[in-house]
Amino acid sequence: MLLTRAQRAGAVRADITTLDLVVLLKGLLRSVHEAAARPDLPGRLLAVLSDGLRPPP
């Protein structure tokens, strides 16, 4: 429901599915876990992920 509302508001690309988000977030969590020595990594990767979910201007 939250994804649908974000898509209707134009905040998230229309072609993103719930499964897409699950796979992306699992990958993000695994990457952050494996790179624990880099405290800047979680925020940076989340920003990159968020940018990619936005629709093009």
URQUI-V660534 format. One record per residue. PHI is phi in whole degrees, 0 to 359 (none if undefined). NEAR is the number of other ideal C-beta (glycine too) atoms within 8 Angstrom. D_LAST is the distance of its C-alpha to the last C-alpha in whole Angstrom. Layout:
BEGIN
[[PHI;NEAR;D_LAST] [PHI;NEAR;D_LAST]]
END
This chain:
BEGIN
[[none;4;24] [296;5;22] [298;11;19] [299;7;19] [295;8;19] [294;9;16] [293;12;14] [297;6;15] [280;6;14] [82;5;10] [271;7;11] [228;10;12] [306;8;11] [291;6;13] [270;4;15] [279;10;16] [249;7;20] [299;6;22] [298;6;24] [305;8;21] [296;10;21] [299;8;25] [296;8;25] [297;9;22] [292;8;24] [298;8;27] [297;8;26] [299;12;25] [298;8;28] [295;8;30] [298;10;29] [295;11;29] [297;7;33] [286;6;34] [247;8;33] [300;6;34] [284;3;35] [248;6;32] [295;4;31] [279;6;28] [296;10;27] [304;9;26] [295;7;23] [294;8;22] [294;11;21] [296;9;20] [296;8;17] [296;8;16] [298;10;17] [299;8;15] [300;7;12] [289;6;12] [277;8;12] [288;9;9] [290;8;6] [295;3;4] [295;2;0]]
END
